[in-house]
Amino acid sequence: MHPESRHGQHPDRLVEAMRQVVLRIEVPRETEAAWTQSASTPGLAALELLTRAFGIRLPAAAVEDPLLTVHVPPAQG
């Protein structure tokens, strides 16, 4: 969600892979009306990034189908 905010020991480790799959890596300047490059399907681009960077392969249905989620209320006490 905030690719321009990278932290850790190797914050730019995935920048080249992000460029290859056309994921945004920086926020636009105020003068730019829109991002200069953006993946048409960011979810699929993120899967491609996982494959290129880590060798993890997930089916495209992982982003095309609804995601199952659950709300877990905070523990009380």
HUDAJO-V479422 format. One record per backbone hydrogen bond with DSSP energy under -1.0 kcal/mol. NH is the residue of the N-H (numbers start at 1). CO is the residue of the C=O. If there is no record, write none. Layout:
{{NH	CO} {NH	CO}}
This chain:
{{5	2} {13	10} {15	12} {18	14} {19	15} {20	16} {21	17} {22	19} {23	18} {32	29} {39	22} {45	41} {46	42} {47	43} {48	44} {49	45} {50	46} {51	47} {52	48} {53	49} {54	50} {55	51} {56	50} {62	59} {63	60} {64	60} {65	61}}
